Amino acid sequence: MPHYEQVRHAISARKHSLESIVDGIRSRKNGMQDENHEVEEKMIHRLNQIEAEAKDMISYCEQTENALRREI
């Protein structure tokens, strides 16, 4: 059982880190108002992609956490 707890802790830490990345991306997108419009659009598009990937990983972390809870 201690192994499950270590895994759950690691997953939780990773999820928290990913949530911080998503928050940072949102802040960065909000701060881009004064930049060149074309550059801004490309950067926002890429940030949206990164945000979506991070959200997918958060979802995976949550699914793994739930699976571990059922195993315990």
GUTIMI-884274 format. One line per 2 residues: their letters; for each residue x, z, y of C-alpha. Coordinates in Angstrom, 3 decimals. Example, Ala and Ser with C-alpha at 12.3 -4.5 7.8 and 13.67 -1.06 7.14 Angstrom:
as	12.300 7.800 -4.500 ~ 13.670 7.140 -1.060
// end
This chain:
mp	0.000 0.000 0.000 ~ 2.766 0.635 2.551
hy	3.698 -3.042 2.274 ~ 0.176 -4.037 3.370
eq	0.441 -1.709 6.348 ~ 3.756 -3.268 7.371
vr	2.270 -6.750 7.103 ~ -0.820 -5.726 9.073
ha	1.399 -4.213 11.762 ~ 3.518 -7.382 11.960
is	0.416 -9.566 12.173 ~ -1.067 -7.347 14.858
ar	2.142 -7.507 16.891 ~ 2.249 -11.303 16.550
kh	-1.394 -11.570 17.594 ~ -0.715 -9.425 20.662
sl	2.270 -11.617 21.544 ~ 0.156 -14.770 21.213
es	-2.560 -13.263 23.395 ~ 0.091 -12.568 26.055
iv	1.185 -16.208 25.841 ~ -2.414 -17.359 26.358
dg	-2.745 -15.041 29.378 ~ 0.509 -16.390 30.808
ir	-0.646 -19.974 30.331 ~ -3.872 -19.248 32.170
sr	-1.947 -17.664 35.035 ~ 0.435 -20.622 35.176
kn	-2.437 -23.116 35.264 ~ -4.095 -21.163 38.074
gm	-0.849 -21.195 40.076 ~ -0.355 -24.962 39.901
qd	-2.722 -25.845 42.711 ~ 0.002 -26.783 45.200
en	2.094 -29.014 42.940 ~ 2.102 -32.801 42.745
he	-1.246 -33.906 41.304 ~ 0.155 -36.153 38.536
ve	2.720 -33.582 37.440 ~ 0.026 -30.914 37.619
ek	-2.299 -32.891 35.330 ~ 0.439 -33.477 32.740
mi	1.536 -29.849 32.822 ~ -2.025 -28.536 32.561
hr	-2.666 -30.888 29.626 ~ 0.421 -29.555 27.830
ln	-0.483 -25.947 28.651 ~ -3.969 -26.571 27.250
qi	-2.374 -27.849 24.028 ~ -0.133 -24.779 23.780
ea	-3.080 -22.508 24.521 ~ -5.134 -24.154 21.755
ea	-2.256 -23.771 19.284 ~ -1.844 -20.109 20.224
kd	-5.581 -19.510 19.798 ~ -5.431 -21.152 16.362
mi	-2.585 -18.832 15.402 ~ -4.524 -15.820 16.734
sy	-7.473 -16.861 14.587 ~ -5.184 -17.165 11.571
ce	-3.783 -13.686 12.274 ~ -7.295 -12.277 12.446
qt	-8.278 -13.972 9.175 ~ -5.145 -12.616 7.494
en	-5.819 -9.119 8.842 ~ -9.360 -9.259 7.478
al	-8.153 -10.490 4.095 ~ -5.641 -7.632 3.932
rr	-8.339 -5.108 4.784 ~ -10.429 -6.400 1.876
ei	-7.390 -6.088 -0.419 ~ -6.722 -2.449 0.491
// end
